[in-house]
Amino acid sequence: MVMRFGKAFLEKGGVDAAVLFNSMERPDSSFVYATGLRRVTGCLLVTPEGSTVFVSPLEYVDAKKKSLVKNVKVLDENFYRSLGNFTKGKVGLNFDYVTVNGLTRLQKMIKGKCVDVSALFREMRMIKQKEEVKLIEKACTITDKIYSTIFRDAKSVKTEYELKKMIEEEMRKYGTVPSFDTIVASGKNSAVPHHQSGATTLKGLTVIDMGVCVKEYCSDLTRTMFFGKPTAEEKSVYEVVKRVQASCLQMIREGEDYAVIHRYAAQHIGKDMIHSVGHGLGIDVHEQPFIRQDQGKIVLKKGMVITIEPGMYLPHRFGVRIEDDVVVEKDKGRVLSKTTKELVVV
């Protein structure tokens, strides 16, 4: 990957320098985007002369190998004492990440004026470069393979928790980790979109929502399978969601309004669709563009990666959700996930 933050970024942000911070306990996804590093405690300093990433001595050797920013130095107290020498004029910070206390301390060290450039970080991350799309596509391919295994072997387990454990064991076989807490929601629990998997016996419609990380980039796929024999109503609801999802996928193209796609899904599913039709996907499993009621038009742009995940939830009865990851292209959306959307019954 190419280094993404430099002089052009400073000019676009209208700042003289920029500083990004990161901690192992609370990573900043924009720092990860800029450096390729997550598990470090460090700082990225961007000036007109170039970019330097400072990391703790514990992570220095590994960071030298993996950093997108080639100039890597050890983070020590001298860095903080000399920060004012590099940060005159307007200094861009990610206000989405910096705490109030952190900002107060920074303003004492930085000689310039602190400026919020978080919106510019979000804008840059929305449009994926080719290598980013390839990593998300690889994550989708691994997730597809895990679904194939689950559909084949799910009958060997009895509870939501056991199926979740099976899924995450498969992830480890591919050398990956979950991109979020895996959801297995069976029976009545399938009507709860973010159900926390437990000891419930696998029975009836069962929503499985999972993803993996490949070099910090996420997949996020949902399928709904069935344990037992589905009723005519359950089959009908499943077909409604599948049909709406297919139509939404056909609507994706550069210049389309994401909010229009959402309204189409909501209109055809009705009050039983209780969340947005999708969200942006990348380093974070949920990132821009988001669909919110107070937003206006959300124009899809070439290179965005989004999800399409309509769901229908009948409280205390059952639910269905189907989700794919899609890269926006000029005349279409290219679906990165390939898992069957026919109802799998075991």
C-alpha positions in Angstrom: 0.0 0.0 0.0 1.1 3.6 -0.6 1.6 6.0 2.3 -1.6 8.1 2.4 -0.9 11.2 4.5 1.6 13.8 3.3 1.9 17.4 2.0 -1.3 17.0 -0.2 -3.3 16.0 2.9 -2.1 19.1 4.8 -3.0 21.4 1.9 -6.5 19.8 1.6 -7.0 20.1 5.3 -5.7 23.7 5.4 -3.2 22.9 8.2 0.5 23.3 8.6 1.0 19.9 10.3 -1.1 17.0 11.6 -0.7 14.6 14.5 -2.4 11.3 15.0 -2.2 9.3 18.2 -2.8 5.6 18.9 -2.8 3.2 21.8 -2.9 -0.6 21.9 -5.9 -0.5 24.2 -7.9 2.0 22.1 -6.7 2.0 18.5 -7.6 5.0 16.2 -8.7 3.6 12.9 -7.4 6.7 11.0 -4.0 6.0 12.5 -4.3 2.4 11.4 -5.3 3.6 7.9 -2.3 6.0 7.7 0.4 3.6 9.1 -0.9 0.1 8.7 -0.2 -0.4 12.4 -2.8 -1.2 15.1 -1.1 -3.0 18.0 1.3 -0.1 18.8 1.4 2.8 21.2 2.5 5.7 19.1 2.1 8.9 17.1 2.1 9.9 13.5 3.6 13.3 12.8 2.9 14.8 9.3 4.7 18.0 8.2 5.5 19.5 4.8 8.9 17.9 5.1 7.5 14.4 5.4 5.8 11.9 7.7 7.3 10.1 10.7 5.7 7.4 12.9 6.9 7.2 16.5 6.3 4.0 18.4 7.2 2.6 21.8 10.5 0.7 22.1 8.5 -2.5 22.6 7.0 -2.3 19.1 9.8 -0.6 17.2 11.3 -3.7 15.5 7.9 -5.0 14.3 6.7 -1.5 13.3 9.8 -1.1 11.1 8.7 -4.1 9.1 5.0 -3.4 8.8 4.6 0.4 8.7 3.4 2.1 5.6 5.3 5.2 6.8 8.9 4.3 6.2 10.4 6.8 8.7 9.9 5.0 12.0 11.4 6.3 15.3 11.3 5.4 19.0 8.7 7.3 21.0 10.2 8.8 24.1 9.9 11.8 26.3 12.1 13.9 23.9 9.3 13.6 21.4 6.7 15.3 23.6 9.2 17.9 24.7 10.1 18.8 21.1 6.5 18.5 19.7 6.2 22.3 19.7 9.1 22.6 17.3 7.2 20.8 14.6 3.6 22.0 15.2 3.4 25.7 14.5 0.5 27.4 12.8 -2.6 25.3 12.3 -2.2 21.7 13.6 -4.7 19.0 12.4 -6.0 16.5 15.0 -8.5 13.7 14.8 -11.1 15.1 17.3 -13.1 11.9 16.9 -10.3 10.2 18.8 -8.6 12.7 21.1 -10.3 13.0 24.5 -11.1 16.4 26.2 -8.2 15.8 28.7 -5.9 14.8 25.9 -6.7 17.9 23.9 -6.0 20.1 27.0 -2.6 18.5 27.4 -1.8 18.8 23.7 -2.6 22.5 23.6 0.1 23.0 26.2 2.7 21.2 24.1 1.7 22.4 20.6 2.6 26.0 19.7 0.0 26.2 17.0 -3.8 26.2 16.9 -5.4 22.7 17.2 -7.9 22.2 14.2 -10.4 19.4 13.8 -9.7 17.4 10.6 -11.6 14.3 11.5 -14.0 14.9 8.6 -11.2 14.8 6.2 -9.9 11.5 7.6 -13.4 10.0 7.2 -13.7 11.3 3.7 -10.4 9.8 2.6 -11.3 6.4 4.2 -14.7 6.2 2.4 -13.1 5.7 -1.0 -11.1 2.5 -1.0 -7.9 2.0 -3.0 -7.6 -1.1 -5.1 -5.4 -2.8 -2.5 -8.0 -2.1 0.2 -10.8 -3.7 -1.8 -8.6 -6.7 -2.4 -8.1 -7.2 1.4 -11.9 -6.9 2.0 -12.5 -9.3 -0.8 -10.0 -11.8 0.7 -11.8 -11.4 4.1 -15.1 -12.1 2.3 -13.6 -15.2 0.6 -12.5 -16.6 4.0 -15.9 -15.9 5.4 -17.6 -17.6 2.5 -15.5 -20.7 3.2 -16.4 -20.7 6.8 -20.1 -20.5 5.9 -19.7 -23.6 3.7 -18.2 -25.5 6.6 -20.9 -24.3 9.0 -23.7 -25.3 6.6 -22.2 -28.7 6.3 -21.3 -29.3 10.0 -23.9 -27.2 12.0 -26.0 -30.3 12.7 -23.2 -31.6 14.9 -23.8 -28.9 17.5 -26.8 -28.1 19.7 -26.7 -24.5 20.9 -26.0 -21.0 19.8 -22.8 -20.9 21.8 -21.5 -24.2 20.4 -22.1 -22.9 16.8 -20.4 -19.6 17.6 -17.4 -21.6 19.0 -17.3 -23.7 15.8 -17.3 -20.6 13.7 -14.5 -18.9 15.6 -12.4 -22.1 15.6 -12.7 -22.0 11.7 -11.6 -18.4 11.7 -8.4 -19.4 13.6 -7.7 -22.1 11.1 -7.4 -19.4 8.4 -5.2 -17.3 10.7 -7.8 -14.6 11.1 -9.7 -13.1 14.0 -13.4 -11.9 14.2 -14.0 -8.4 12.9 -16.8 -8.1 15.5 -18.5 -10.3 18.1 -20.0 -13.2 16.1 -23.8 -13.4 16.3 -25.7 -16.6 16.4 -29.4 -16.0 17.1 -31.8 -18.9 16.9 -35.6 -19.2 17.2 -37.1 -16.2 19.0 -33.7 -14.7 19.4 -33.4 -14.3 15.6 -35.9 -11.3 16.0 -33.2 -9.5 18.0 -30.7 -8.0 15.5 -27.7 -7.8 18.0 -28.5 -10.9 20.1 -25.7 -12.1 22.3 -25.3 -15.9 21.7 -26.0 -18.2 24.6 -27.2 -21.6 25.6 -30.4 -21.5 23.5 -31.0 -24.7 21.5 -30.6 -24.3 17.7 -34.2 -24.5 16.4 -36.0 -22.7 13.6 -34.7 -19.7 11.8 -31.2 -18.9 12.9 -29.4 -15.7 12.0 -25.6 -15.9 11.7 -23.7 -12.6 11.4 -19.9 -12.9 11.2 -16.8 -11.5 9.7 -13.0 -11.7 9.8 -10.1 -9.3 9.6 -7.4 -9.5 6.9 -4.5 -7.0 7.5 -6.9 -4.8 9.5 -9.7 -4.9 6.8 -13.1 -6.4 7.7 -15.8 -8.6 6.2 -19.4 -8.5 7.5 -21.7 -11.2 6.2 -25.1 -12.4 7.4 -27.0 -15.5 6.4 -30.2 -17.1 7.9 -30.4 -20.9 8.0 -33.0 -23.2 9.5 -32.9 -26.0 12.0 -35.8 -28.3 11.6 -38.7 -28.0 9.1 -39.8 -24.4 8.1 -43.4 -23.5 8.0 -45.0 -21.8 4.9 -44.9 -18.4 6.8 -41.2 -18.8 7.7 -40.4 -19.6 4.0 -42.5 -16.6 2.9 -40.7 -14.2 5.2 -37.3 -15.5 4.1 -38.3 -15.1 0.4 -39.4 -11.5 1.0 -36.1 -10.5 2.5 -34.1 -12.4 -0.2 -36.1 -10.7 -2.9 -35.7 -7.2 -1.4 -32.0 -7.7 -0.9 -31.5 -8.8 -4.5 -33.3 -5.7 -5.7 -31.3 -3.4 -3.5 -28.1 -5.0 -4.9 -29.3 -4.2 -8.4 -29.7 -0.5 -7.5 -26.1 0.0 -6.5 -24.0 2.2 -8.9 -21.9 5.3 -8.8 -24.1 8.3 -8.3 -27.0 6.4 -6.7 -28.5 7.7 -3.4 -27.8 5.1 -0.6 -30.8 6.6 1.2 -33.1 5.8 -1.7 -31.9 2.1 -1.5 -32.7 2.2 2.2 -36.2 3.6 1.6 -36.9 1.0 -1.0 -36.1 -1.8 1.4 -38.1 -0.2 4.2 -41.1 0.3 1.9 -41.1 -3.3 0.8 -40.5 -4.9 4.2 -42.5 -2.4 6.3 -42.4 -1.7 10.0 -40.6 -5.0 10.7 -37.4 -3.6 9.2 -35.9 -1.8 12.3 -32.4 -0.8 11.1 -30.8 0.8 8.0 -30.2 -1.2 4.9 -26.5 -1.0 5.4 -23.3 0.9 6.2 -19.8 1.5 5.1 -17.1 -1.1 5.6 -13.3 -1.0 5.8 -10.9 -0.9 8.7 -14.0 -0.5 11.0 -16.9 -2.9 10.5 -19.2 0.1 10.7 -17.8 3.3 9.1 -18.9 6.0 6.7 -21.2 6.2 4.8 -23.9 5.8 7.4 -27.6 6.1 6.8 -29.4 8.2 9.4 -32.8 9.8 9.5 -31.4 13.3 9.7 -29.2 12.9 6.7 -30.1 14.0 3.2 -28.8 12.5 0.0 -25.9 10.0 0.4 -24.3 9.8 -3.0 -22.5 6.5 -3.6 -19.1 7.0 -5.2 -16.8 4.6 -7.1 -14.6 2.7 -4.6 -16.9 2.8 -1.6 -17.5 -0.6 0.0 -20.9 -0.9 1.6 -23.2 -3.6 3.0 -26.7 -4.4 1.9 -28.5 -6.1 4.8 -32.3 -5.8 4.9 -33.9 -7.7 7.8 -37.5 -8.5 8.8 -38.1 -9.1 12.6 -41.3 -10.4 14.1 -40.9 -9.7 17.9 -40.9 -12.8 20.1 -41.3 -15.0 17.0 -38.5 -15.0 14.5 -36.4 -12.9 12.2 -34.5 -13.0 8.9 -31.4 -11.0 7.8 -29.3 -11.4 4.6 -26.2 -9.3 4.2 -23.5 -8.9 1.5 -20.5 -6.7 1.1 -20.4 -4.7 -2.1 -17.9 -2.4 -3.8 -19.4 0.5 -5.8 -18.4 0.6 -9.4 -19.5 2.9 -12.3 -22.5 1.0 -13.5 -23.1 -1.6 -10.8 -22.2 -2.9 -7.4 -19.8 -5.8 -7.4 -20.7 -8.2 -4.6 -17.6 -9.5 -2.8 -19.4 -12.3 -0.9 -20.5 -15.5 -2.7 -22.2 -17.6 0.0 -25.6 -19.0 -1.2 -28.7 -17.1 -0.3 -31.0 -20.1 -0.7 -32.4 -21.1 2.6 -30.1 -23.8 4.0 -32.1 -26.3 6.1 -30.4 -28.8 8.5 
